[in-house]
Amino acid sequence: MSTTEEQSQEPKQPRDSSASMAPELVRQLAQRPANDGVDLVGPDGLLQQLTKQVLEASLEIERSEHLDYDKHEMTGRNCENSRNGTRLKTVTTEVGPVELDVPRDRRVNSSRKLCR
């Protein structure tokens, strides 16, 4: 094994237990398949639904940080770069393919002000 390979295989750091989900939330999610007749895995299963929601929320947060204003804020109106809906994209995940509504933004006429 070369030195480069040895350096790239650093031991994983232990996860911060404070970042884990609240036990009550986990319990509610675990009971949902039994209560609602939803499969845990597979197409439209609970894990796919959770993956979709977490990824879409992350993308929305990223877009808000990029544009420097949150969704529905008046601050972003008539700015050079603004929100422009979403587009559908299918991504392959460990729980199977997941269709995401990926947020878009657009740069418009440069005569408008940059809102940052």
C-alpha positions in Angstrom: 0.0 0.0 0.0 1.4 3.4 -1.0 1.7 6.4 1.4 -1.1 8.1 -0.5 -3.4 5.2 -0.1 -2.6 5.0 3.6 -3.4 8.7 4.1 -6.7 8.5 2.3 -7.9 5.7 4.6 -8.1 7.7 7.8 -10.3 6.2 10.5 -13.8 7.5 10.6 -14.6 9.9 13.5 -17.3 8.8 15.9 -20.7 10.5 15.2 -21.8 13.2 17.6 -24.7 11.6 19.5 -26.2 15.0 20.1 -27.0 15.2 16.4 -29.2 12.1 16.4 -33.0 12.4 16.0 -35.2 12.7 19.1 -36.2 9.2 20.3 -39.9 10.0 20.2 -39.6 11.1 16.6 -37.8 7.9 15.7 -40.5 5.9 17.5 -43.3 7.6 15.6 -41.6 7.0 12.3 -41.0 3.4 13.1 -44.7 2.9 13.9 -45.9 4.6 10.8 -45.5 1.6 8.4 -47.6 -0.6 10.8 -50.3 2.1 11.5 -50.7 3.5 7.9 -50.0 0.3 5.9 -46.9 2.0 4.4 -43.9 -0.3 3.5 -40.6 0.6 5.2 -38.6 -0.1 2.0 -39.4 -0.2 -1.7 -41.1 2.2 -4.0 -43.0 4.9 -2.0 -41.7 3.2 1.2 -41.1 5.2 4.3 -37.3 5.4 3.8 -37.8 6.7 0.2 -40.3 9.3 1.5 -37.9 10.4 4.3 -35.0 10.6 1.9 -37.0 12.7 -0.5 -38.1 15.2 2.2 -34.6 15.5 3.7 -32.9 16.0 0.3 -35.5 18.6 -0.8 -35.3 20.5 2.5 -31.5 20.5 2.2 -31.7 21.8 -1.4 -34.1 24.6 -0.4 -31.8 25.7 2.5 -28.9 25.7 0.1 -30.8 27.9 -2.4 -31.8 30.3 0.4 -28.2 30.6 1.4 -27.1 31.1 -2.2 -29.7 33.8 -2.9 -29.4 35.3 0.6 -33.1 35.4 1.4 -35.7 32.8 2.4 -38.7 31.7 0.4 -41.6 34.2 0.3 -39.5 37.0 1.7 -40.1 40.4 0.1 -36.3 41.0 0.2 -35.8 38.9 -2.9 -38.4 40.5 -5.2 -37.1 42.2 -8.3 -33.6 41.2 -7.6 -31.0 40.2 -10.3 -31.0 36.6 -9.1 -34.3 35.1 -7.9 -36.2 31.9 -7.3 -37.6 30.3 -10.4 -39.6 27.2 -9.3 -38.4 23.6 -9.4 -37.5 20.9 -11.9 -38.0 17.2 -11.5 -34.9 15.0 -11.2 -34.6 11.4 -10.3 -31.5 10.5 -8.1 -30.3 7.1 -7.3 -29.9 6.5 -3.5 -29.2 3.6 -1.3 -32.9 3.2 -0.8 -33.7 3.2 -4.5 -34.5 5.9 -7.1 -36.0 9.1 -5.6 -37.8 11.8 -7.6 -36.8 15.3 -6.3 -38.2 18.7 -6.9 -34.9 20.5 -7.4 -35.2 24.3 -6.8 -34.1 26.6 -9.5 -33.0 30.2 -9.5 -32.4 32.6 -12.4 -30.3 35.6 -13.2 -32.5 38.2 -15.0 -31.8 41.6 -16.6 -28.7 43.1 -15.1 -30.4 46.5 -14.7 -32.1 45.0 -11.6 -30.3 45.3 -8.3 -28.3 42.5 -6.7 -30.0 41.9 -3.4 -27.0 40.7 -1.3 
